[in-house]
Amino acid sequence: MDRIVLDRKVVIGKEVIIEGPPLEALRVQGGRIGSILTLTDSQGKDFRGRVLRLSGERASVLTFETFQSPTESPLEIILLQALPEKERMELIIQKATELGVSTIVPFKSERSISLEERETKQKKAHRWQEIAVKAVQQSRRAKVPSVEEYRSFEEALEVCKDDGLKILLWEKEGESLKEVLKRFSALYPPFEKGGQGGFKTNRPGRVYIMIGPEGGFSEEEVTLAKNKGFIPVKLGQRILRTETAAITLIGILQYELGDLG
């Protein structure tokens, strides 16, 4: 539902008929007559195409461009973001989407504003998924990240049950991000020899990152997160705004472990 994946090979310059689940994904991405979107064929190649016709049962898309490499990162990043004030959440969703995150989970921490407090000033929450869709269109991504429902700190931690690197930004006593990634790379080298002289990856392809509010996390929250496997880290000695911290960390992780660079 978040990605237009076809069961056949695509040829540039020819129309492609889209039906069924791929058509639903096209609608999720805001596809309409004249809009341009990214689709993936049965060989895993990504293409750009323009919607020529659209009805209730099918769409016709003319492909005009292909990519040398996939538009989606091999790294799955789940961003857990304490709800910031004003329109910073919208900025975070937009930039995180452009940088390739898979899921965004807004949550209430001890020192953050609540959704109820925020909506008394301006109602924006209903637009979060729409913002992600527009960022996908602008960045030519193939996949729309899921913007999950707002939840408590404890409920946000429950999202992180699967394996993966878990990072919590904490300006007080966090470890150096550089050292954590160095240790992670030593523990999970990107490739190892596989059968018949080939290579395979044994590195977890998922990273959870938890970003706090302007006031930072409380000691109790950090303890709860550590009990769930999170590693407190810090980004140097300067204090960053929550939106700067989220965008910076995602960019670093995509450069070190993903597809940037």
C-alpha angles and dihedrals in degrees: 000000000000099000135045103232119171128204094224142055117274124220121201114246096025130102119251122206112219122199140156120011094357088056090053089051089051090055091048088056091054094252116177136155108303096015121128122225144163122252134180125222131212091273093057095252119141122226138183117229142171122230108240101173133011131185137157093276107030147009132211116219126186111211117214107163140034132197127236090223136015117286091218121079119238085226117087109211120192111194117203105193128188106227110262127204127262117001098327092110090060090052092048092050092048097049095038089054092050089051093053110258117165102207136015120201117188114202144174116248128185094265101033130095117261123240089243092055091047094050093053085067100039134345110233107133093093089062098055096097090043090055090053091051092052091048089052090053092049096046095043093236120162096216132058111218116230116246102206127211119278112265145165125280092255092048090050090056089055088064089066101068098117126083120275145101110300119202129182117189109227120166095196109064105347122142121249110277089218091057093046092052091045090053091046092051092050091050094045111029111200094243139015132182114279134188122313094012095303129125132238134186122241096178117116108250096211132081126184115202124188119200121191133209127271090277093052130229123310121242089251093054092050090051091051091049093048089053087058092053101267120148114215110227137170134212102229126294100301121094111238128200112252093253092048091049093050095048093044095049094048090050092050092049093049090050095047101035107009138046106295118110 
